[in-house]
Amino acid sequence: MSTILVTGAAGLLGRFVVRDLLKHGHVVRGLDRRRGDDAIEWFVGDVTSPELVAKAIAGADAVMHIAAIPNIWSGDGQTIMRVNLLGTYTVLEAAEAAGVRRMVFCSSDSVAGYTVREGRMLPPRYAPLDLGHPLQATDPYAVSKVAGEDLVRAFALRGMSAVALRTVFVAYPEMAGEIVARARDPGNYRGPMVGGPSSAGGGPLHHHIDPRDLARAFRLALDMKMEPGAFERFYLSAQVTLSPEPTLERLRRLHGDSVEIRNPAVYAKQPFAPLYDLTHAADRLGFVAEYDQRHLLAGLPAFS
Ligand SMILES: NC(=O)c1ccc[n+]([C@@H]2O[C@H](COP(=O)([O-])OP(=O)(O)OC[C@H]3O[C@@H](n4cnc5c(N)ncnc54)[C@H](O)[C@@H]3O)[C@@H](O)[C@H]2O)c1
């Protein structure tokens, strides 16, 4: 049993992470700009406040840093940089001062640069896209996650052990309507159209992950054996996309032959496998997604 601070604990993902940790016997504290529903100790305020963050971290064994402006539609560039970068620095500085041993940072697959059209989205160079692929972030949110990972890595080098989870679009239950609305009419979808908290995302390939799986990945990152000073990163996704077309077909239609297919066997075995390489997460983190949301699309014209 450990004491874990979860930042962004009142948010869509935070709630799943908090409940998963509680279920597994951990003592959980939450920091967020608003109080959440869970019966845990709350620290309410801004994640860039050194005083608040120091109070929340004192005595914690680990920190799951999830609080952020979660996409380019939720804040302008200035706000994204302030919350995502200064917030991450503030949490790291306080965690180091408090002797926290493990930091789990909620990153994003947007670091690879293949998620939103705003900015200059560059096609991937090869598939499956693994940790060796260049980071091609171009929009403020994606850049904030690249730089956030750099901050985390710097503090890890100073003695903490840290993990960055590069998750794809999270298919929360609240997003089901948006996912279906996009699948019905992808050409005209300009979400959020049916009351979802944000647009159905996941980039051109419509990647997704179930929040129950993602919460488990956070716990696995907490428990993973690591030496002090180590920093590790993982791409995380469901085993299939939400796209109507198989992955290689879609990549070819969108980018011709420019994307090198390095391991066609992955897509022969599962035609809807994501762009991202999932073998590293399976081998090292012990994470293989158990859920996917393709069932939401059954019976829709493009999916029959
Ligand atoms: N939703 C996705 O598809 C997705 C995909 C990849 C990565 N992520 C990352 O997942 C994490 C969680 O996002 P989410 O989907 O739960 O979104 P969310 O907006 O529900 O959660 C973010 C939480 O951070 C809190 N927060 C924001 N600014 C804050 C501040 N200045 N001080 C204190 N708290 C603040 C919000 O109140 C909120 O509860 C984020 O780091 C996001 O970048 C999300």
Ligand as a Chemical Component Dictionary entry (heavy atoms), coordinates in Angstrom:
data_LIG
# 
_chem_comp.id                   LIG 
_chem_comp.type                 NON-POLYMER 
_chem_comp.pdbx_formal_charge   0 
_chem_comp.three_letter_code    LIG 
# 
loop_
_chem_comp_atom.comp_id 
_chem_comp_atom.atom_id 
_chem_comp_atom.alt_atom_id 
_chem_comp_atom.type_symbol 
_chem_comp_atom.charge 
_chem_comp_atom.model_Cartn_x 
_chem_comp_atom.model_Cartn_y 
_chem_comp_atom.model_Cartn_z 
_chem_comp_atom.pdbx_ordinal 
LIG N1  N1  N 0  -8.824  12.857 -23.259 1  
LIG C1  C1  C 0  -7.967  12.328 -24.130 2  
LIG O1  O1  O 0  -8.340  11.764 -25.164 3  
LIG C2  C2  C 0  -6.488  12.385 -23.827 4  
LIG C3  C3  C 0  -5.584  11.798 -24.733 5  
LIG C4  C4  C 0  -4.220  11.821 -24.431 6  
LIG C5  C5  C 0  -3.786  12.397 -23.250 7  
LIG N2  N2  N 1  -4.696  12.964 -22.400 8  
LIG C6  C6  C 0  -4.224  13.540 -21.153 9  
LIG O2  O2  O 0  -4.975  12.931 -20.129 10 
LIG C7  C7  C 0  -5.005  13.797 -19.009 11 
LIG C8  C8  C 0  -6.414  13.886 -18.444 12 
LIG O3  O3  O 0  -7.253  14.487 -19.387 13 
LIG P1  P1  P 0  -8.828  14.254 -19.323 14 
LIG O4  O4  O 0  -9.211  13.596 -20.572 15 
LIG O5  O5  O -1 -9.177  13.591 -18.035 16 
LIG O6  O6  O 0  -9.342  15.759 -19.364 17 
LIG P2  P2  P 0  -10.061 16.576 -18.168 18 
LIG O7  O7  O 0  -10.141 17.985 -18.644 19 
LIG O8  O8  O 0  -11.306 15.894 -17.764 20 
LIG O9  O9  O 0  -9.018  16.456 -16.979 21 
LIG C9  C9  C 0  -8.015  17.384 -16.709 22 
LIG C10 C10 C 0  -8.124  17.771 -15.256 23 
LIG O10 O10 O 0  -7.085  18.689 -14.959 24 
LIG C11 C11 C 0  -7.641  19.709 -14.180 25 
LIG N3  N3  N 0  -6.889  20.955 -14.382 26 
LIG C12 C12 C 0  -6.769  21.661 -15.529 27 
LIG N4  N4  N 0  -6.056  22.779 -15.299 28 
LIG C13 C13 C 0  -5.720  22.767 -13.992 29 
LIG C14 C14 C 0  -5.003  23.652 -13.156 30 
LIG N5  N5  N 0  -4.475  24.781 -13.658 31 
LIG N6  N6  N 0  -4.837  23.323 -11.871 32 
LIG C15 C15 C 0  -5.394  22.195 -11.350 33 
LIG N7  N7  N 0  -6.084  21.316 -12.095 34 
LIG C16 C16 C 0  -6.256  21.604 -13.395 35 
LIG C17 C17 C 0  -9.068  19.892 -14.666 36 
LIG O11 O11 O 0  -9.889  20.531 -13.693 37 
LIG C18 C18 C 0  -9.460  18.460 -14.942 38 
LIG O12 O12 O 0  -10.091 17.865 -13.836 39 
LIG C19 C19 C 0  -4.385  15.112 -19.466 40 
LIG O13 O13 O 0  -3.031  15.160 -19.056 41 
LIG C20 C20 C 0  -4.464  15.007 -20.968 42 
LIG O14 O14 O 0  -3.493  15.806 -21.594 43 
LIG C21 C21 C 0  -6.032  12.977 -22.656 44 
# 
loop_
_chem_comp_bond.comp_id 
_chem_comp_bond.atom_id_1 
_chem_comp_bond.atom_id_2 
_chem_comp_bond.value_order 
_chem_comp_bond.pdbx_ordinal 
LIG N1  C1  SING 1  
LIG C1  O1  DOUB 2  
LIG C1  C2  SING 3  
LIG C2  C3  SING 4  
LIG C2  C21 DOUB 5  
LIG C3  C4  DOUB 6  
LIG C4  C5  SING 7  
LIG C5  N2  DOUB 8  
LIG N2  C6  SING 9  
LIG N2  C21 SING 10 
LIG C6  O2  SING 11 
LIG C6  C20 SING 12 
LIG O2  C7  SING 13 
LIG C7  C8  SING 14 
LIG C7  C19 SING 15 
LIG C8  O3  SING 16 
LIG O3  P1  SING 17 
LIG P1  O4  DOUB 18 
LIG P1  O5  SING 19 
LIG P1  O6  SING 20 
LIG O6  P2  SING 21 
LIG P2  O7  DOUB 22 
LIG P2  O8  SING 23 
LIG P2  O9  SING 24 
LIG O9  C9  SING 25 
LIG C9  C10 SING 26 
LIG C10 O10 SING 27 
LIG C10 C18 SING 28 
LIG O10 C11 SING 29 
LIG C11 N3  SING 30 
LIG C11 C17 SING 31 
LIG N3  C12 SING 32 
LIG N3  C16 SING 33 
LIG C12 N4  DOUB 34 
LIG N4  C13 SING 35 
LIG C13 C14 SING 36 
LIG C13 C16 DOUB 37 
LIG C14 N5  SING 38 
LIG C14 N6  DOUB 39 
LIG N6  C15 SING 40 
LIG C15 N7  DOUB 41 
LIG N7  C16 SING 42 
LIG C17 O11 SING 43 
LIG C17 C18 SING 44 
LIG C18 O12 SING 45 
LIG C19 O13 SING 46 
LIG C19 C20 SING 47 
LIG C20 O14 SING 48 
# 
